[in-house]
Amino acid sequence: MRSEMGISLYFRKNRIRLRNRTISELGNPEYVHLFVDSEDKIMYIQSCAKDKDAFKLYYRAEKSNEEFYIYAKILMQYLATVIGVAQDSVSLRFGGVMLDEKTVMIALD
């Protein structure tokens, strides 16, 4: 069984965890662009080359699992507002789907 595609949001740590399948389907990028449609509560994750708007993915092996993170305090504050949760709330998980070979769509509701 393949793991689920998507993300986990850790508001207290200002961290977004991208699930392994999400990273794999995006072609194991080192950098990604994140786009948030606040009206429809959708996040798009797109693999990209390094540029001024790209987020670097941080890799960490933990308990024999690979984990990929983005650290972004201001983005996490914004996402808390979009989703409608307190900034110091617990973590949330969201599933995603591939739109094309470079883009994953995450519904934030």
N, C-alpha and C positions, 0 to 999 in steps of 0.2 A: 504494500500500500504506500502510495506517495504521500509525503507530508503536504499539509495545506499551504496554499499561497496566502500571504498577507503580512500584517505587521502587528506589533504590540507597542502600546504607548505607555511609558513609565513616567508619569508626571512629576513625581517627587525627585526623580533622578535626571529630569530633562533629557530623556533618551528615547529614541525610536529604535526598536529592534525589528530588522527585516528578517523574516523567516527564510530558512535555507532554500526552500523551493523557489521563493521569490527571486533570490539572488541568482540561483541556477538558471531560471527561465530568462532572466535579463542578460545572461551571458557572463556572469561573474564580474561585473564592473567594479572598478576602483572608486568611481564617482557616479553620483546620480543627481538629477534635477528633481525637485519636489514642487508640484503645483497643487494649490488648494482652491477648489471652487466652494467658497463659503455659502453661497446661496443653495446649492444642491447637496452640500456636505459630502463632497467627493475629493479624494486626494489621488493625484497621478504621480507615479514614480517612473522616471525614465532614465535608462542608462545613458551615460555621456562621457566625454573626455573632460579633463580638468579645465575649468574656466572659473571666472569670478563668481558665478552663481551656483556652482556645483557644490554638493555636500560630499565630503570624503566618508567612505565607509570604513569603520574601524572593526577589525577582526579580533575575536577573542575565542580561544579554545577553552571551554569550560566543561568539566566532567565528561570528557571525550566527545563533546558536541561543539561544532563550529557555530559561533554566533556573530552576527554582523549588526553594528550599531551606528547610529547617527546621533551626535550630541548637539542640541540646538535649543537653548533656553527660550529665546524669543519665539521661535516657531512653536514650541510646546505650549507657551502661554497663549499664543494665537489659537492653536488647535483646541485648547481647553474652552476658549470662548466660542469657537465654531460649534463644538460638540455640545456645549452647555454643561460642563462639569467644573468643579472647583479645581484650581491649579494644584492643590495638594492632595488630589484624589488618588485613589489606587490605580493600578494599571488596567488598561482596556485592550482587548484583542479585536481585530477586524480582518475579515477574509478579503481576498482580492481575485481579480481575473485578468488575464492577458488581453490587451487590446490589439497589440501588434508585437513584433519581435523585440521592441525596445521599451514598451510601456505597459505598466500594470495599473489598473484602476482599483481603488479601495473606497468602498462606501462607508462613510463615517457615521452611520445611523443605526 
